[in-house]
Amino acid sequence: MDPHRVPPLGPARPRVLTVGPTVRLTLAQMRRSLGRLAAAGLAVLISTAFVAATLQAGTVVTRTTYDQVAAQYADADLVVFDRAGTMTPADVDAVRAVDGVAAADGFRGTYAELAHGGRTVRQSLVAAPSDPRLTPLVLADGAWPDGPDRIALPVDVAELFGVGVGDTVSSTRCLRAGKPDPGTPGLGERGAECYGGQEAVETLTVSGLVDDPVSAYAAGGGVAVVTPAALERQLAGSGATSGKPADKAPGAAPGMRTVVVALDRPGDEAAVAAVRGALAAAVPSATGVTTPKEYAEDVVAGISGGQNIVYLVFVLALAAVSLVVAGLVIANTFQVLVAQRSHTLALLRCVGAGTGQIHGSVLLEAVLLGTVASVAGIVVGSLFVQAGLLVAPAFDLGVALPRTIPLTPTAFLVPLAAGLLVTLAAAVAPARAASRVAPLAALRPAAGLDPAGTGRARAVFAAFATLGGLAVMAAGVALGRSGSIDTGLFAAVLGGSVSLVGIIVGSVFWLPRVAALFGRLAGAGGATARLASANALRNPRRTAATSTALLIGVTLVSMMTTGAASARLTMNDQLDVRFPVDLRVTSTAHDADGAAAAVPAAVTDALAGVDGLGAVVPVTNASARRADGGTPVQVAAVDPVDLRSVANTPADADRLRPGTIVVPQRAATLYDLAGADTLVLTGPGGRVTLDVVHSGSRSDRAYLTPQDLAAIAPGLAPGEVWAQVDDDRDAADVVSAVQAAVSTTGETVGVTGTVVERSTYQQMVDVILSIVVGLLTVAVLIALVGVANTLSLSVIERTRENAMLRAIGLSRGQLRATLAVEGMVIAGVGAVLGIVLGLVYGWVGATTALSVLGQVPLVVPWTEVGVVLAIALVAGLLASVVPARAAVRTHPVAALAAE
């Protein structure tokens, strides 16, 4: 530009002259540096894709978990709860009368003995829905029952009986006080006595076959469907609404705990809110009116001690960590890129480019690169999650995943903002450094950008960030253990991120020396190892940047793997506490005093032949009176050795011995035994004083030995059998096999497989952790790209250096070996340090998030650690050898002449 030329006046022209050259300069620089920009852009793309995939996977897992829990309420809009179980059919009618309610059904059920072809099954019964939206069951064939002599059978029960639509089965029920029931079609002659009445046999026609696709009733062996009137008659006939002694009958249901509601306008939030308030007023006995989704959130939080573990794992922890790690990888790559262009930027200063133009050019380049790469990353991450949803059904995960990814503004805007802002932040420091160096000083080889001049400030910042971050992380652990999970996890993530930044910033001081030491040890004094060690020390910044690229990724992989392993064990322990026994087989016969008769020997023999069933032990149940007149204690008498073989909480068996009573947490609440040290029980045989041993399990019965029960109530028969299901078998299949086996004995018993519900929650945990591990694949890819970027750029930076080595006699093979040793040593150091940091961060995260559940085990996933270390070494080898091919192919004279 002519210095004597005066630009025209006016506000528009100077603005154009100021902005236009900067934009043109930026675009020209980007065109000349497409190869180098591709490396930085790839890091941005993959990091942004990781963030997008994390957020979308978290949304999928959250929705899937809630849908799985709320499946029993099908497509209901609202659920009316009464934890005391006192709601009646009149309350259901009141709900139906509320304006805006399209349909409402109460959850109420009982049992009936169904028989056909010599097989007998004790089957759960529920009423046909008034609206298909209110039941999780679906018709596989036929129709819903429309008369008192009609029944819809579960598909597996129909297969067991060998019947179909139009065939008949017999149903045995008890008529209260022997009263005739002339209104029931097909009622046969009354038979034996039952609960003060007489048994009656009905002939029922199969109207349809029902399937339970979400396993809402799988724990009870499925459910058959009758008309609402038939169900009420069955409840009344069995004494469900009567007083003693009929209320001892199995299946007695004095009231309802839940009423499900379908609305006229299901998608209208205002209508839902209005009806919600009206329902609370219409049913004063209800303890709450909620949506199925809110109910699912409460259940999931209840499993994890009141915390929404899905939200904590994905939205707060994994997404936050992924943002931090993505930022570090992008910053590493972009800083190396901009630093290598300092010579070009200095030339621009010499020919008249201003400080603001250089600074603005670098930042504008970062904005353009970050925007384009982030958008591409969002697309790639979304396609990655969508591909996972498409292939997931082939693995039979046991849960219904959505077919398409959830398209939410958050899933797009957060990754875009993260990629753009982090890329821009990564360019700020190099841009300021390049613009502040004087043109003539900047023309000297890279001295202006060397960090030596700011070593003290860098060291102080690194120490402060590392120690301060560790202190905040420790505070987060303390908060998590005290019950403040959200605050504690936020502090732990923040402290861990800050400490990791401090370690990375300070790595330029100590990491090259560690790498050099490793190189000397690995090479045992060889020439290539000594040269590689010297290279590590000669340019500390390059060595630190190269190693930390992998250190970041390995830290993330190791952290999540360790956290997942600890979380899996902790959640398994929690599920064991919630479901202490896998399967119970209960006698349905009672003696004259109302006590349960012994489980028939034929049933026990049949259980022994069921594949997938482990130990089978007898248990005697009783209601023990207390000498202090308190609430009677429901006890289960079982031998300690037998309890250990079937209980999911072996600690209960370890505590059980003669003279003690093991009181689980739930039983202590039910029977007012919290804090009790001793308990005196009385019965027909006398009294016994027992030491109370408290347990963390959630069984509603206390455990004592058969000897102690015989001291107060001699002669009681074991009216229940407990069994353990093999861990490697499908729980629902084993429960169905048990029902099929006992149906051939001619005896009627109740089968309750809580292992099915436990398996459902276990599947949720496995799916969550599987998706976390799947995301680690992307984290490894980020780490490999970071290593390849920094090593490739460092080889370009050392073109003249390598040429000098070739000129003084270093062979091509020796140069390759030097770069290979250097790459493997630097990668190995980064991997080892990353594994150590990952173990610490993983333990901290698991302890903070899960300590509310109890003791969190500190697990070292040795297999995963070994795989990560091996991958890191191979990655270092490949990342260094491939760029070395370009170095050895360049003639030394030509390389020495290169800029």
C-alpha positions, 0 to 999 in steps of 0.5 A: 500500500502506498504510504502517501495515498490518503484513503477516502473519508467516510465510515464504510471504507475504513471498515472494509479495509480493516476487515477485508484484508484480514478475511482474505489473509485468513482464507489464503492461509487456510488454503495453503495449510489444508494438510495441517488444518486437516489434523486439527479439524479431525481432532475437533470433529472427533471430539465434538462427535464424542460429546454429541454421542455422549449426550444422545446416548445419555438421552437414549439410556435415560428414556429406555430406563424410564420406559422399562420401569414404567412399562407396567403402566403402558400408555397411561397418562396419570397414576393415582397412588395409595401406598397403604393400599386402601383404595376401593372400586368406589374410588375407581368410579370417582376417578372415572367421573372426573372431567377429562378422564377417558378411562381408569382401571385399578390394579388389583389381582388374585390367584386361581388354580387352572388345570388342563390335561393333568397339569395344574398351575397357580395363575395370577389373574387381573381384570381386562382393561377398559382401555387398551392404553391401560395395560402392558399386555397385548393380544397375541390371538383371539379377544379379551374376555367378555363374559364370566366364563371366559379367560385370556391365558398367557401364551406360555401357559396355553402352550403348557396346557396345549390349548388355544382359542376356543378350548376350555380349562378348569378353574378351582376357587374357594366359595366363602362359607360354602355359599352357593354361587348360582350366577356363575355359568359352568360352576361344577359341584363343590368339593373339599373345604378351603378357608372355612368354605368349599372349593368349586370348579368352573369351566372357562373358555379361552377367549384369547392369548395374551403376551407380555412384551415388557415383562411387567408380570414376568416375576409372577409367571405371567398373568391371565385376564378375566372380566372385571366382574369375574375378578371381583367375584373371585376376590370376594369368594376367596375372602379377600374382603372378609375378615379372619380367618379367610384373609389368610388365603393367598392372594387376599387383596383388601384394597388397591395401591394404584389406579391408572388413568387415560385422558381425553387429551393425553398430549395436552399439558394443561389438561394433564395438570387440571385433571391431576389436581381434580384426581387428588381432590376426588380420591382423598385417600390417595398419597399422590397423583403422578405421571408414569415417567415421574414414577419411573424417576422415583423408582430409579432414584430409589434403587440408587439411594434417592439419586437419579444415577442415570442422570448423574452418570451421563448428563453430569459426569460423562458429558462434563468429562468429555467436554474437558477432555475434548478441549484438551485434545483440541488445544494440544493439536491447535497450539502445535499447529499455530506455533509451527506457523510462527515463521509465516506469521512473522514474515507477514509482520515484516511486510506490514501486517498489523498486530490486530490483523495477525491476532484476528486472522488466527482467531477467525481461522479458529472460528471457521475451522471450529464451526465446520468441524463441529457441525461435521462432528455432530453429524458423525456422532449422531450417525454413530448413535443411530447405527448403534440403535440399528444393530442393538436388536441383534444382541438381545439386550432385553430392553426396548431401545428407540428406533431413532435418535432423539433430536433435541436442541441440546444435542446439537447446540451443546456440541457445537458450542463446545467445539467452537469455543474450545477451538477458539480458546485453544487459538488465543494463546498462540495468536497473542504470542505470535502477534506480540513478538517483534517482526525481526525477533520472530524471524529467528527460529521459534525462540519467540514461542518457546515457553522457557521465558514463562517457566516460572509462571507456568510452574506456579500455575501447574502446581496451584491447579494440580494441588487445588484441583486435588483438594476440590476433588477430595471435598467432592468425595466428602460431600458425596459420602455425606449424601450431597451427591449432586454437589459432590459429583460436580465438585469431584468433576471440577476438581479432577478436571482442574488437576488434570489441566495442572498436570498437563500444563506442568508436564513440560517440566517433568514428563520429558525427563521421565520419557528420557529415563524410560528410553534409556532403560528400554534401549539398554544403552543402544545408540537409537535409544540414547538418541531418542532420549536426547530428542525427548529432552531437547524439545520438552514442549514437543515431547510433552505435547506428544505424550499428553495427547495420549495421556488424556485419552488413556486417562479417560479410558482408564477412569471410565473403565475403573468407574464402570467396574466399581459401579457394576459391583456396587449396583449388583450389591444393591440389587442383591440387597433389594432382592435377597432371594431369587425364587420362592415356591410357596405352599397354598394349602393350610392346616386347621389353624391357618398355618401353611402346610408343608411344600409337597415332596413331589414339588421339591423333587420336581424342582431338583430337575429344573435346568438352571436352578441352583440350591433348593432349601426349605424355609419355615415362616411364622408370625412370632409374638413379642413378649413386650406386646409390640408388633408381631415379627414375621420370621423365616426359619432357615439353617445358616448353611442353607441360607448361604447357598440361596441368599444373594446377601451372604452376610445375613447367613454369616450373622445367623447363629443359634440365639440370634435373630437377623433383622434386615433394614426393612423388617426393622422398620416394619416391626419397630426394631430399629436400634434394638439389641435383644428381642424376646419372642413367645409362642405355644412352646415357650419363650426365647431371648435372642440377640438382635443383629441388624442387616442392610438387606431389604427383606421384610422378614427376620431370619432365625434358626429352626432350633430357635423357632422350634423353641417357641412354635414346635411342629411347624412345617416348612411351607416355603422353598427358596431357590437360587437361579444360575447367573448365566441363565435367563431368569424368565426362562428358568421361572417358566421352567419351574412353573412347567415342572410343578404343574405336572405334580398335581399339586398347587403351589405359588411361584414367585420369581423376584429374580426376573425383576432383579434381572430387569434392573440388572439389564438396565445397569448392563446397558448403561455400562455397555454404552459407556464402554462403547463410548470409550472406543471414541475416546481411544480414537481421540487419543490416537488422533492426538498422538498421530497429529502431534507426532506427525507435526513434530516430524515435519518440524524436525525436517532439517534436524533429521536431514543433519543426522542423515548427513553425518551418517545415520542410516534410514533404518537407524532413523526409523528405529530412533523415531519408533523408540521415541514414539513408543517411549513417549506413548508408553509414558503417557499410557502408564501415567494415564492409567494411574490417573484414570484409576484415581479419578475412576475411584473418586467418581465411583465413590462420590456417586455411589457411596450413598449405596454403601461401601464402594469397592476399589476395583482394578480392571487388570484386563482392560488396563493391559489392553489399553497399555498394549494399544498405546504402545502400538499407537505410538509405534504406528504414529511415529513410523508412518511419518518417519517414512516421509522423513527417510524418503527426503534426500538430506541435501533437499531437507537441509535446504528446506525452510 
